[in-house]
Amino acid sequence: MKLLVRILIVFLVVNFLFMCNRTGKSETETILKGSATVVVDETLLPILEDEKMVFESTYDAKINLKPRSEAEAIQALLKDSAQIVVLARNLNSEELKFFSSAQRYPKVTPFAKDAIALIGNLNRKDSTIALSEVLDFMKGKSSSSFKGLVFDNPNSGTVQYMNNLAGIKNAPEKGIYSFKTNAEVLKYVAENPDMIGIIGINWIVQPSPEVQSYLKNIQVLDVQGVGKQGFYAPSQNNLAEGTYPLARQLYFVNVQGYDGLGMGFASFIAGERGQRIILQSGLLPEHMPSRKIVTRKTL
């Protein structure tokens, strides 16, 4: 009988503490109120900054964006130092298994399609490039049209994406260069005619003030897919038709485990207003915003 009483007391105390914790969260954070930190793949930072600005101007909310490489964002999620991340890929089977074993179930929201752009110096004679040539270079073969490839960060999702396409784990050291930010990639390609930069298109269509001066010396190259005919630019139309060969899906991943600001921000981005922001940014929204046509009988 004493044991039963002790078990009952422990249960009531734990339940009380749990409810207090839930109440505390609801008082400081709801889906449209409070503050939250979002770790974002650095290649996607410009579009998230646009979404954050409109979201914060509409609701009593504060979103703190932390740009990181893809590898750093994933590690932060697994180590529980981050509960909300934005990635250019979905969680893989091992990562999903990790959360399932901990009885945590990520809410994954696809919200847009992005493009990896291949950029060259404005003085480059050819405005096109074959993807097969780039992948062969990553396998250690030489190229007749460029001397090196420039990435943003050795741990970025862009590097992993290209490594997967090339079928390699690590790119060779010779001819492969990496910096810390996308801005440094733009600067280097603008100053070096024989280099090809590999960068998220969002940094081109929505340039920050620090990179605008470099863009006048850069051209975005049309890309020919492996075994395909024709060269295609990373435009919204080509992303929608599936003709541009370096397209990738973007995801909002939330493991908060309660109805917090992460859920509200994800819903906003995937909703009508957030998708319209994506459309205006040059990326392809997951759901095309509706258009209302108003007709008039007289002018």
Buried (B, 14 or more C-beta within 10 A) or exposed (E): EEEEEEEEEEEEEEEEEEEEEEEEBBEEBBBBBBEBBBBBBBBBBBBBBBBBEBBBEEBEBBBEBBBBBBBBBBBBBBEEEBBBBBBBBBBEEEBBEBBEEEEEEBBBBEBBBBBBBBBBBBEBEEEBBBBBBBBBBBEEEEBEBBEBBBBBBBBBBBBBBBBEBBEBEEBEEEBBBBBEBBBBBBBBBBEBBBBBBBBBBBBBBBBEEEBEEBBEBBBBBBBBBEEBEEBBBBBBEBBBEEBBBBBBBBBBBBBBEBBBBBBBBBBBBBEEEBBBBBBBBBBBBBBEBEEEEEEEEEE
